[in-house]
């Protein structure tokens, strides 16, 4: 059971990209989630909000739910695991793109 806890991500945020189907069998969807953090900035002497954007991949029943029920602006709870896609650039350099593989998705 410990192995399931070693790579776990929980996020609450807003859908900022309409869910897009990327696979039929199994059903796969990709979208993007924005999370916000608000804090007082000593540098600017005011409260600021910082946004982070997260790439999501969703599979099977959760993917069907995302396609049928999620639109831009929806607030969701995500439970998933962190994964990196490696992409080879034209200069042969490999870059790693982080994404969240969604295991549980709840529209709030």
TORKEZA-51991 format. One line per 3 residues: number of its first residue (from 1); their letters; for each residue x, y, z of N, C-alpha, C. Coordinates in steps of 0.02 Angstrom, whole numbers. Example, Ala and Ser with C-alpha at 12.3 -4.5 7.8 and 13.67 -1.06 7.14 Angstrom:
BEGIN
1	as	660,-284,390,615,-225,390,660,-165,390 ~ 642,-112,354,684,-53,357,645,2,394 $
//
This chain:
BEGIN
1	xxx	41,-60,0,0,0,0,43,63,0 ~ 102,60,29,145,118,32,164,143,-37 ~ 173,97,-85,191,118,-153,140,167,-183 $
4	xxx	76,158,-165,24,203,-191,29,273,-162 ~ 63,281,-106,68,346,-72,131,384,-90 ~ 179,351,-122,244,383,-135,240,438,-188 $
7	xxx	196,432,-235,189,482,-288,116,502,-291 ~ 97,551,-250,27,571,-246,23,647,-247 ~ -23,672,-287,-34,744,-294,-108,758,-284 $
10	xxx	-123,809,-244,-192,831,-233,-195,905,-249 ~ -241,924,-294,-248,994,-314,-322,1013,-315 ~ -335,1075,-297,-401,1105,-307,-389,1167,-349 $
13	xxx	-424,1171,-405,-414,1228,-449,-469,1234,-501 ~ -454,1272,-553,-504,1289,-604,-481,1264,-673 ~ -527,1234,-709,-513,1212,-778,-503,1273,-821 $
16	xxx	-447,1276,-858,-433,1334,-900,-427,1315,-974 ~ -434,1250,-989,-432,1227,-1059,-486,1175,-1068 ~ -529,1185,-1118,-583,1137,-1130,-554,1067,-1137 $
19	xxx	-582,1017,-1101,-557,949,-1106,-559,924,-1179 ~ -504,894,-1200,-496,872,-1269,-479,797,-1270 ~ -516,760,-1310,-505,687,-1315,-439,674,-1352 $
22	xxx	-397,630,-1324,-333,614,-1355,-327,540,-1373 ~ -375,500,-1350,-371,428,-1362,-441,398,-1358 ~ -454,346,-1399,-518,312,-1398,-518,250,-1353 $
25	xxx	-466,210,-1358,-464,147,-1321,-396,136,-1291 ~ -386,152,-1227,-436,177,-1180,-452,251,-1192 ~ -510,271,-1169,-530,341,-1176,-483,385,-1136 $
28	xxx	-453,434,-1169,-407,480,-1136,-423,552,-1153 ~ -414,595,-1104,-429,666,-1112,-370,706,-1083 ~ -357,763,-1114,-308,810,-1086,-342,877,-1075 $
31	xxx	-320,910,-1022,-345,977,-1007,-292,1012,-963 ~ -308,1070,-939,-261,1108,-898,-299,1137,-838 ~ -264,1139,-781,-292,1163,-718,-251,1221,-693 $
34	xxx	-285,1273,-668,-250,1329,-637,-262,1327,-562 ~ -208,1335,-523,-214,1342,-451,-188,1411,-433 ~ -216,1440,-381,-198,1508,-361,-173,1509,-289 $
37	xxx	-124,1551,-276,-99,1562,-209,-98,1637,-197 ~ -129,1659,-143,-132,1729,-126,-91,1742,-63 ~ -49,1794,-67,-5,1810,-11,13,1884,-11 $
40	xxx	39,1908,45,60,1977,50,132,1982,26 ~ 144,2026,-23,211,2036,-50,243,2096,-15 ~ 298,2084,20,335,2139,51,366,2184,-2 $
43	xxx	385,2153,-58,416,2192,-112,368,2243,-141 ~ 305,2222,-154,256,2267,-185,209,2299,-133 ~ 216,2278,-70,176,2305,-15,101,2299,-28 $
46	xxx	80,2241,-53,9,2228,-64,-2,2153,-70 ~ -65,2134,-68,-84,2064,-76,-82,2048,-151 ~ -49,1993,-169,-44,1973,-239,-68,1900,-245 $
49	xxx	-92,1883,-304,-112,1815,-319,-67,1788,-373 ~ -40,1729,-360,5,1697,-408,-30,1634,-434 ~ -32,1625,-499,-64,1566,-529,-12,1518,-555 $
52	xxx	-26,1454,-547,14,1400,-574,-31,1359,-620 ~ -4,1334,-675,-43,1295,-722,-16,1224,-726 ~ -62,1176,-727,-44,1105,-724,-77,1068,-782 $
55	xxx	-37,1030,-820,-63,988,-873,-93,925,-842 ~ -153,906,-864,-187,847,-838,-199,797,-893 ~ -189,732,-879,-212,678,-922,-260,636,-881 $
58	xxx	-318,622,-911,-372,588,-877,-392,527,-919 ~ -405,470,-887,-419,408,-923,-485,377,-901 ~ -513,338,-947,-571,294,-935,-633,330,-910 $
61	xxx	-662,308,-853,-725,337,-829,-717,411,-811 ~ -661,428,-782,-649,499,-765,-643,541,-828 ~ -615,512,-881,-610,548,-945,-679,560,-974 $
64	xxx	-722,511,-970,-791,518,-994,-827,573,-955 ~ -818,573,-889,-847,625,-846,-821,694,-867 ~ -756,700,-878,-726,764,-897,-754,789,-963 $
67	xxx	-759,745,-1013,-786,766,-1078,-859,788,-1073 ~ -898,752,-1034,-970,766,-1030,-988,823,-982 ~ -945,837,-932,-967,882,-879,-922,942,-864 $
70	xxx	-861,943,-890,-816,998,-872,-812,1051,-927 ~ -814,1114,-905,-804,1170,-951,-754,1218,-918 ~ -729,1263,-958,-681,1313,-933,-714,1352,-876 $
73	xxx	-677,1359,-821,-701,1395,-763,-726,1351,-707 ~ -738,1286,-722,-762,1241,-670,-709,1229,-617 ~ -731,1227,-554,-686,1213,-498,-686,1137,-486 $
76	xxx	-627,1108,-480,-622,1035,-473,-571,1016,-420 ~ -580,957,-392,-533,925,-347,-500,869,-387 ~ -434,867,-386,-395,817,-424,-352,777,-375 $
79	xxx	-355,712,-381,-308,668,-347,-272,630,-402 ~ -206,632,-403,-170,599,-456,-98,587,-438 ~ -59,573,-490,13,563,-480,52,603,-531 $
82	xxx	110,625,-510,154,666,-552,190,621,-601 ~ 192,644,-665,225,606,-718,261,656,-763 ~ 316,635,-793,353,678,-839,356,647,-908 $
85	xxx	336,684,-959,345,664,-1029,411,691,-1054 ~ 450,649,-1086,513,672,-1115,502,688,-1189 ~ 524,746,-1209,518,768,-1279,588,786,-1304 $
88	xxx	605,760,-1362,670,776,-1391,663,837,-1437 ~ 703,887,-1423,701,949,-1462,742,940,-1526 ~ 737,990,-1571,774,987,-1634,849,984,-1623 $
91	xxx	873,1014,-1568,945,1014,-1554,966,951,-1516 ~ 921,899,-1515,933,835,-1483,930,837,-1407 ~ 917,895,-1378,911,901,-1306,844,872,-1283 $
94	xxx	844,833,-1229,783,806,-1200,756,854,-1147 ~ 692,869,-1151,661,909,-1098,605,867,-1067 ~ 592,879,-1003,540,843,-968,482,890,-954 $
97	xxx	423,870,-976,362,909,-967,321,876,-911 ~ 309,911,-855,270,881,-801,195,880,-817 ~ 162,827,-795,90,823,-801,63,781,-743 $
100	xxx	-1,790,-729,-34,752,-677,-77,699,-710 ~ -65,635,-693,-108,581,-715,-164,577,-663 ~ -224,593,-684,-281,599,-638,-308,530,-620 $
103	xxx	-313,517,-555,-340,454,-529,-412,465,-504 ~ -426,525,-479,-493,541,-454,-507,614,-471 ~ -568,627,-492,-589,693,-513,-658,708,-487 $
106	xxx	-666,764,-451,-731,784,-424,-743,857,-442 ~ -799,870,-473,-820,939,-487,-850,968,-424 ~ -825,1026,-402,-849,1055,-340,-898,1112,-355 $
//
